[in-house]
Amino acid sequence: MKILFVCKGNVARSQMAEAFYEKLSGNKEVRSAGYFPEKWEGKSLDATKYVKVCMDEEDINVRNKISKKIDIEMVDWADKIIVFDSKKMNWPDFLRNSEKVEVWEIEDPRHGDLEVHRKTMYEIKKRIIDFVE
């Protein structure tokens, strides 16, 4: 199964989910993207303050991961799309109208400190474990 994880910026939640899913499932058919990455598009997660630290604690290196903006080809590629935000107003139509979408409401840690990022990471890890099983 080809899985696409999506959040707003493709900097924290969707990248964490992609990394956990790949590690825990062994499935390499996984991608992540953001529906509104703004200034992050094309940038490495090495520039993040807390995401790389949290994932290092899980022995997963995300420093070379790059923030990407979702496109229709990604949606077509995926068998299942998990989006970490139900506020569809900023979603592109091709994502909003896809029947492949499942929403996981998990807080965006973007304005939080390290503990907020850890909380988000653990929540994502738990959801991925449940999803893989």
C-alpha positions in Angstrom: 0.0 0.0 0.0 1.3 3.5 -1.0 0.8 6.0 1.9 1.0 9.8 1.7 1.1 11.8 4.9 0.1 15.4 4.6 0.2 18.4 7.0 0.4 22.1 6.5 4.1 22.7 6.1 5.6 19.2 5.7 8.1 20.1 8.4 6.9 18.2 11.5 3.8 15.9 11.6 3.8 14.5 8.1 7.6 14.1 8.1 7.6 12.3 11.5 4.8 10.0 10.3 6.6 9.2 7.1 9.8 8.3 9.0 7.9 6.2 11.7 5.9 4.4 9.1 8.9 3.5 7.0 10.8 2.3 10.1 8.0 0.4 11.7 6.4 -1.1 8.7 9.4 -1.7 6.5 7.4 -0.3 3.6 9.3 2.1 1.5 6.2 3.2 -0.5 5.6 6.2 1.7 5.8 9.9 1.1 4.9 13.1 2.8 4.0 16.6 1.7 2.5 19.9 2.8 -0.5 21.7 1.4 0.9 25.1 2.4 4.7 24.9 3.1 5.3 28.6 2.4 8.9 29.5 3.3 9.8 25.8 4.1 9.3 24.4 0.6 12.6 23.0 -0.6 14.3 23.4 2.7 15.9 20.7 4.8 14.6 19.6 8.2 18.1 20.2 9.4 16.9 23.8 9.7 14.2 22.9 12.3 14.8 23.6 15.9 13.0 20.7 17.5 11.9 18.2 14.9 15.4 16.8 14.3 16.0 16.6 18.0 12.8 14.7 18.7 13.5 12.2 15.9 17.1 11.8 17.0 15.7 10.7 20.3 13.9 7.9 18.4 17.1 7.1 16.5 15.6 8.4 13.2 17.6 10.9 11.2 15.3 13.4 9.4 17.9 16.1 8.8 18.2 15.4 5.0 14.4 15.3 4.5 13.1 18.2 2.4 9.8 20.0 2.7 7.6 19.4 -0.3 4.4 20.9 -1.6 1.6 18.4 -2.4 0.7 18.1 -6.0 -1.9 16.1 -7.9 0.6 13.4 -9.0 1.2 12.6 -5.3 -2.5 12.2 -4.7 -2.8 10.0 -7.7 0.2 7.9 -6.6 -1.2 7.2 -3.1 -3.5 4.4 -2.1 -4.2 6.1 1.2 -3.7 9.7 2.3 -3.5 10.7 5.9 -3.9 14.4 6.6 -3.1 15.9 10.1 -5.6 18.7 9.9 -9.4 18.8 9.2 -9.5 22.5 8.3 -10.0 21.9 4.6 -10.1 25.6 3.7 -6.4 25.7 2.7 -6.3 22.3 1.0 -6.1 22.2 -2.8 -9.2 20.9 -4.4 -7.5 17.7 -5.6 -6.8 16.8 -2.0 -10.1 18.1 -0.6 -12.0 16.0 -3.1 -10.0 12.8 -2.8 -11.8 9.8 -1.4 -8.5 8.4 -0.2 -8.2 10.9 2.6 -8.3 10.0 6.3 -7.9 12.8 8.9 -5.8 12.4 12.0 -6.4 15.3 14.3 -3.0 15.9 15.9 -1.8 19.2 17.1 0.6 21.2 15.0 3.7 21.8 17.2 4.9 24.7 15.0 4.7 27.4 17.7 5.6 25.0 20.6 8.7 24.2 22.5 10.6 20.9 22.6 8.0 19.3 25.0 5.1 20.2 22.6 7.1 18.7 19.7 7.8 15.5 21.8 4.1 15.2 22.7 3.1 15.5 19.0 5.8 13.0 18.1 4.7 10.4 20.6 1.1 10.8 19.5 2.1 10.2 15.9 4.3 7.2 16.8 1.3 5.6 18.7 -1.0 6.2 15.7 1.5 4.7 13.3 2.0 1.7 15.5 -1.7 1.1 15.6 -2.0 1.7 11.9 0.8 -0.7 11.0 -0.7 -3.4 13.3 
